[in-house]
């Protein structure tokens, strides 16, 4: 407690008893200090997840090695659709074309299902 008061005095923040009991009086909660902030032009530009899901499913259904009747939102590319790793790379490339942005290789390697593709694309600010 003494170290905290000394540190707060060093930082020139009032460290009275009321402030020590309620950390919000010191300048907000701990999570607010590290909250990720986006610029105004990026904020609100994420695609709707339902729209992304529909577009991803459409891309996968149009892939020539896929039986469209097997394509469901939780389909795994290899286990459910019978695609190999090269086919998965081709689907990721088709998704890059559909959403007009590049998926980094380290992220593309993690996309093994429709749900994973939807989650990644919907959370990416550059997807269009």
Backbone as CSV, one residue per row, in Angstrom:
resi,resn,N_x,N_y,N_z,CA_x,CA_y,CA_z,C_x,C_y,C_z
1,UNK,0.828,-1.185,0.000,0.000,0.000,0.000,0.875,1.254,0.000
2,UNK,1.935,1.217,0.785,2.827,2.375,0.842,3.529,2.580,-0.505
3,UNK,3.874,1.476,-1.163,4.527,1.583,-2.458,3.566,2.172,-3.486
4,UNK,2.299,1.799,-3.395,1.299,2.324,-4.329,1.122,3.828,-4.142
5,UNK,1.047,4.259,-2.887,0.889,5.689,-2.597,2.111,6.459,-3.084
6,UNK,3.306,5.908,-2.868,4.530,6.572,-3.312,4.557,6.676,-4.837
7,UNK,4.150,5.610,-5.512,4.118,5.623,-6.969,3.091,6.635,-7.479
8,UNK,1.929,6.679,-6.863,0.905,7.621,-7.293,1.330,9.066,-7.027
9,UNK,2.018,9.299,-5.931,2.526,10.644,-5.668,3.585,11.013,-6.693
10,UNK,4.423,10.049,-7.071,5.440,10.297,-8.083,4.780,10.658,-9.421
11,UNK,3.692,9.977,-9.718,2.968,10.251,-10.960,2.048,11.463,-10.824
12,UNK,2.051,12.054,-9.643,1.248,13.242,-9.340,-0.249,12.993,-9.482
13,UNK,-0.651,11.854,-8.985,-2.070,11.519,-8.948,-2.465,11.519,-7.483
14,UNK,-3.561,12.175,-7.184,-4.040,12.230,-5.803,-4.301,10.819,-5.312
15,UNK,-3.775,10.495,-4.130,-3.878,9.133,-3.607,-4.512,9.119,-2.232
16,UNK,-5.627,9.789,-2.088,-6.319,9.785,-0.809,-7.059,8.478,-0.584
17,UNK,-7.618,8.281,0.617,-8.313,7.035,0.947,-9.488,6.730,0.002
18,UNK,-10.242,7.737,-0.423,-11.388,7.482,-1.305,-10.914,6.964,-2.666
19,UNK,-9.816,7.499,-3.171,-9.319,7.071,-4.470,-8.759,5.645,-4.414
20,UNK,-8.190,5.261,-3.276,-7.634,3.918,-3.159,-8.742,2.866,-3.094
21,UNK,-9.885,3.216,-2.526,-10.998,2.268,-2.456,-11.713,2.143,-3.792
22,UNK,-11.720,3.179,-4.599,-12.427,3.183,-5.868,-11.460,3.572,-6.982
23,UNK,-10.901,2.565,-7.693,-9.898,2.863,-8.715,-10.422,3.721,-9.850
24,UNK,-11.715,3.808,-10.043,-12.258,4.634,-11.126,-12.041,6.120,-10.854
25,UNK,-11.875,6.478,-9.606,-11.614,7.868,-9.284,-10.194,8.271,-9.658
26,UNK,-9.315,7.283,-9.878,-7.933,7.557,-10.227,-7.792,7.766,-11.732
27,UNK,-8.788,7.509,-12.503,-8.641,7.742,-13.940,-9.180,6.616,-14.784
28,UNK,-10.146,5.900,-14.309,-10.756,4.858,-15.118,-10.311,3.482,-14.695
29,UNK,-10.961,2.498,-15.246,-10.642,1.119,-14.899,-9.389,0.668,-15.638
30,UNK,-8.841,-0.400,-15.167,-7.619,-0.952,-15.767,-7.853,-1.331,-17.219
31,UNK,-9.019,-1.920,-17.526,-9.286,-2.345,-18.903,-9.404,-1.153,-19.848
32,UNK,-9.829,-0.003,-19.343,-9.928,1.175,-20.207,-8.557,1.677,-20.635
33,UNK,-7.539,1.423,-19.823,-6.196,1.871,-20.163,-5.657,1.144,-21.389
34,UNK,-6.083,-0.118,-21.582,-5.529,-0.938,-22.648,-6.550,-1.281,-23.723
35,UNK,-7.684,-0.602,-23.757,-8.701,-0.868,-24.762,-8.170,-0.475,-26.131
36,UNK,-8.382,-1.338,-27.109,-7.917,-1.078,-28.465,-8.798,-0.022,-29.108
37,UNK,-8.169,0.995,-29.644,-8.910,2.080,-30.276,-8.635,2.092,-31.778
38,UNK,-9.683,2.274,-32.572,-9.547,2.387,-34.011,-9.797,3.825,-34.423
39,UNK,-9.215,4.220,-35.536,-9.467,5.560,-36.050,-10.915,5.645,-36.513
40,UNK,-11.411,6.858,-36.700,-12.797,7.050,-37.109,-13.098,6.405,-38.450
41,UNK,-12.144,6.412,-39.367,-12.420,5.837,-40.683,-12.479,4.316,-40.641
42,UNK,-11.813,3.692,-39.672,-11.838,2.238,-39.553,-13.008,1.791,-38.681
43,UNK,-13.308,2.544,-37.640,-14.374,2.177,-36.717,-15.686,2.079,-37.482
44,UNK,-16.380,0.965,-37.326,-17.667,0.796,-37.964,-17.578,0.299,-39.398
45,UNK,-16.361,-0.012,-39.892,-16.239,-0.458,-41.263,-16.139,-1.974,-41.385
46,UNK,-16.337,-2.691,-40.301,-16.308,-4.140,-40.349,-17.571,-4.646,-41.033
47,UNK,-17.435,-5.753,-41.745,-18.581,-6.340,-42.435,-19.472,-7.084,-41.455
48,UNK,-20.750,-7.134,-41.778,-21.717,-7.873,-40.982,-21.404,-9.367,-41.077
49,UNK,-21.418,-10.057,-39.950,-21.021,-11.468,-39.917,-21.948,-12.340,-40.760
50,UNK,-23.238,-12.045,-40.779,-24.167,-12.829,-41.590,-23.871,-12.664,-43.078
51,UNK,-23.550,-11.441,-43.484,-23.193,-11.188,-44.879,-21.913,-11.936,-45.245
52,UNK,-20.930,-11.897,-44.348,-19.669,-12.601,-44.586,-19.926,-14.091,-44.717
53,UNK,-20.750,-14.652,-43.826,-21.056,-16.084,-43.861,-21.679,-16.463,-45.202
54,UNK,-22.642,-15.683,-45.667,-23.299,-15.979,-46.945,-22.308,-15.930,-48.106
55,UNK,-21.443,-14.940,-48.101,-20.474,-14.796,-49.191,-19.424,-15.903,-49.160
56,UNK,-18.971,-16.298,-47.963,-17.994,-17.387,-47.848,-18.620,-18.693,-48.324
57,UNK,-19.845,-18.964,-47.897,-20.530,-20.186,-48.328,-20.688,-20.196,-49.847
58,UNK,-21.008,-19.067,-50.430,-21.158,-18.965,-51.883,-19.832,-19.260,-52.596
59,UNK,-18.731,-18.721,-52.068,-17.411,-18.979,-52.658,-17.088,-20.464,-52.587
60,UNK,-17.339,-21.085,-51.439,-17.022,-22.506,-51.270,-17.919,-23.362,-52.165
61,UNK,-19.201,-23.026,-52.261,-20.112,-23.790,-53.120,-19.703,-23.714,-54.583
62,UNK,-19.133,-22.597,-55.008,-18.724,-22.427,-56.398,-17.364,-23.041,-56.712
63,UNK,-16.680,-23.554,-55.685,-15.400,-24.228,-55.908,-15.685,-25.564,-56.572
64,UNK,-15.011,-25.854,-57.696,-15.387,-26.990,-58.530,-15.215,-28.359,-57.877
65,UNK,-14.379,-28.484,-56.862,-14.158,-29.784,-56.223,-15.089,-30.034,-55.039
66,UNK,-16.040,-29.138,-54.825,-16.921,-29.237,-53.658,-18.332,-29.607,-54.098
67,UNK,-18.929,-30.554,-53.370,-20.338,-30.875,-53.572,-21.142,-29.819,-52.822
68,UNK,-21.888,-28.959,-53.544,-22.612,-27.861,-52.879,-23.584,-28.311,-51.793
69,UNK,-24.080,-29.540,-51.886,-25.028,-30.017,-50.871,-24.358,-30.267,-49.521
70,UNK,-23.037,-30.404,-49.507,-22.306,-30.655,-48.257,-21.861,-29.368,-47.563
71,UNK,-22.025,-28.243,-48.228,-21.539,-26.973,-47.676,-22.548,-26.438,-46.658
72,UNK,-22.114,-26.417,-45.417,-22.901,-25.872,-44.298,-21.994,-24.923,-43.522
73,UNK,-22.557,-24.034,-42.698,-21.722,-23.044,-41.996,-20.601,-23.620,-41.137
74,UNK,-20.747,-24.829,-40.623,-19.690,-25.385,-39.760,-18.863,-26.456,-40.469
75,UNK,-18.887,-26.489,-41.812,-18.155,-27.500,-42.568,-16.652,-27.285,-42.487
76,UNK,-15.931,-28.372,-42.244,-14.467,-28.380,-42.236,-14.026,-28.710,-43.660
77,UNK,-13.041,-27.987,-44.174,-12.638,-28.161,-45.563,-12.158,-29.578,-45.860
78,UNK,-11.329,-30.152,-44.995,-10.785,-31.488,-45.258,-11.719,-32.596,-44.780
79,UNK,-12.196,-32.497,-43.546,-12.998,-33.577,-42.974,-14.388,-33.695,-43.597
80,UNK,-15.051,-32.583,-43.832,-16.431,-32.620,-44.315,-16.544,-32.488,-45.837
81,UNK,-15.649,-31.696,-46.429,-15.756,-31.428,-47.863,-14.758,-32.225,-48.696
82,UNK,-13.837,-32.941,-48.045,-12.888,-33.795,-48.744,-11.823,-33.055,-49.526
83,UNK,-11.492,-31.852,-49.120,-10.476,-31.073,-49.815,-9.100,-31.337,-49.221
84,UNK,-8.080,-31.252,-50.050,-6.721,-31.392,-49.528,-6.149,-30.006,-49.224
85,UNK,-4.898,-29.967,-48.784,-4.311,-28.694,-48.368,-4.164,-27.716,-49.538
86,UNK,-3.892,-28.203,-50.723,-3.795,-27.330,-51.881,-5.156,-26.724,-52.221
87,UNK,-6.211,-27.523,-52.103,-7.562,-27.010,-52.333,-7.912,-25.932,-51.316
88,UNK,-7.488,-26.139,-50.077,-7.746,-25.149,-49.028,-7.055,-23.832,-49.360
89,UNK,-5.824,-23.915,-49.874,-5.101,-22.705,-50.276,-5.856,-21.999,-51.399
90,UNK,-6.388,-22.771,-52.351,-7.143,-22.172,-53.452,-8.421,-21.493,-52.954
91,UNK,-9.079,-22.085,-51.963,-10.281,-21.463,-51.393,-9.918,-20.160,-50.695
92,UNK,-8.829,-20.165,-49.943,-8.388,-18.943,-49.269,-8.074,-17.863,-50.301
93,UNK,-7.455,-18.233,-51.409,-7.169,-17.257,-52.463,-8.468,-16.721,-53.069
94,UNK,-9.456,-17.596,-53.234,-10.756,-17.149,-53.750,-11.426,-16.199,-52.760
95,UNK,-11.256,-16.463,-51.459,-11.815,-15.571,-50.431,-11.111,-14.212,-50.466
96,UNK,-9.808,-14.217,-50.718,-9.073,-12.956,-50.844,-9.627,-12.126,-52.003
97,UNK,-9.926,-12.791,-53.108,-10.506,-12.080,-54.254,-11.904,-11.566,-53.942
98,UNK,-12.701,-12.382,-53.273,-14.079,-11.999,-52.952,-14.129,-10.800,-52.023
99,UNK,-13.249,-10.774,-51.017,-13.296,-9.726,-50.001,-12.238,-8.634,-50.214
100,UNK,-11.502,-8.709,-51.294,-10.566,-7.673,-51.744,-9.537,-7.288,-50.662
101,UNK,-8.921,-8.284,-50.058,-7.802,-8.020,-49.159,-6.947,-9.277,-49.069
102,UNK,-5.699,-9.079,-48.666,-4.769,-10.197,-48.582,-4.779,-10.795,-47.188
103,UNK,-4.906,-12.109,-47.136,-4.852,-12.824,-45.864,-3.405,-13.276,-45.676
104,UNK,-2.751,-12.836,-44.600,-1.358,-13.226,-44.377,-1.227,-14.755,-44.296
105,UNK,-0.085,-15.269,-44.742,0.131,-16.718,-44.778,-0.053,-17.376,-43.418
106,UNK,0.442,-16.723,-42.365,0.315,-17.327,-41.034,-1.145,-17.426,-40.591
107,UNK,-1.992,-16.514,-41.050,-3.428,-16.582,-40.745,-4.135,-17.549,-41.685
108,UNK,-3.716,-17.570,-42.946,-4.335,-18.472,-43.925,-4.134,-19.933,-43.516
109,UNK,-2.999,-20.240,-42.904,-2.733,-21.610,-42.453,-3.690,-22.066,-41.361
110,UNK,-4.312,-21.126,-40.657,-5.236,-21.447,-39.561,-6.674,-21.613,-40.036
111,UNK,-6.969,-21.272,-41.279,-8.341,-21.330,-41.782,-8.583,-22.714,-42.369
112,UNK,-9.312,-23.540,-41.594,-9.593,-24.919,-41.999,-11.083,-25.192,-42.151
113,UNK,-11.915,-24.185,-41.874,-13.360,-24.402,-41.954,-14.050,-23.104,-42.338
114,UNK,-15.304,-23.225,-42.684,-16.081,-22.046,-43.051,-16.199,-21.103,-41.864
115,UNK,-16.455,-21.643,-40.676,-16.587,-20.793,-39.482,-15.317,-19.999,-39.199
116,UNK,-14.160,-20.637,-39.340,-12.897,-19.930,-39.096,-12.689,-18.826,-40.128
117,UNK,-13.051,-19.106,-41.379,-12.930,-18.082,-42.423,-13.846,-16.902,-42.121
118,UNK,-15.088,-17.196,-41.722,-16.052,-16.137,-41.407,-15.558,-15.292,-40.238
119,UNK,-15.093,-15.943,-39.187,-14.608,-15.212,-38.005,-13.441,-14.298,-38.357
120,UNK,-12.486,-14.809,-39.147,-11.329,-13.998,-39.496,-11.730,-12.819,-40.372
121,UNK,-12.513,-13.080,-41.397,-12.882,-12.008,-42.346,-13.755,-10.960,-41.673
122,UNK,-14.714,-11.398,-40.855,-15.609,-10.439,-40.189,-14.863,-9.559,-39.190
123,UNK,-13.737,-10.038,-38.683,-12.988,-9.255,-37.696,-11.868,-8.434,-38.336
124,UNK,-11.761,-8.487,-39.663,-10.682,-7.773,-40.342,-11.202,-6.459,-40.924
125,UNK,-10.599,-5.335,-40.556,-11.117,-4.033,-41.000,-10.931,-3.756,-42.498
126,UNK,-10.050,-4.484,-43.174,-9.818,-4.201,-44.594,-10.730,-5.014,-45.524
127,UNK,-11.465,-5.960,-44.983,-12.354,-6.770,-45.821,-13.477,-5.893,-46.356
128,UNK,-13.781,-6.083,-47.641,-14.815,-5.269,-48.280,-15.904,-6.139,-48.844
